[in-house]
Amino acid sequence: MPRPEPAAKSSQVCPDVSRKGRATMFDSNHVPAEVSDDFGSFRKEVLKDALDRSLAEVEARYLEALMARFGGNVSQAARASGIHRSQLQKMLARHRRKS
């Protein structure tokens, strides 16, 4: 079941929901059929993109702190983190390309 959204955001898709002042939450039943498919797929894309960016940022910060702690020594950092050394090197290379 889709998670309800605040009524304030509903005004773009279904203006009468927020104008009436009665609805405080909004779910897919309030979305007109002609836009529901587009809205759902757009929302999934936006959420996936936001999650990917968030995870990449957390991973980059973790790697930066890990490498700083071990003075750039990949082998020591790998042992301490439990990540295989070759995998850690791939992760570091991926983040260097992005910066």
HELIX and SHEET records of a PDB file:
HELIX    1   1 ALA A    7  SER A   10  1                                   4    
HELIX    2   2 PRO A   15  ARG A   19  1                                   5    
HELIX    3   3 SER A   28  HIS A   30  5                                   3    
HELIX    4   4 ALA A   33  ARG A   69  1                                  37    
HELIX    5   5 VAL A   74  SER A   81  1                                   8    
HELIX    6   6 ARG A   85  LYS A   98  1                                  14    
SHEET    1   A 2 GLU A   5  PRO A   6  0                                        
SHEET    2   A 2 MET A  25  PHE A  26 -1                                        
END                                                                             
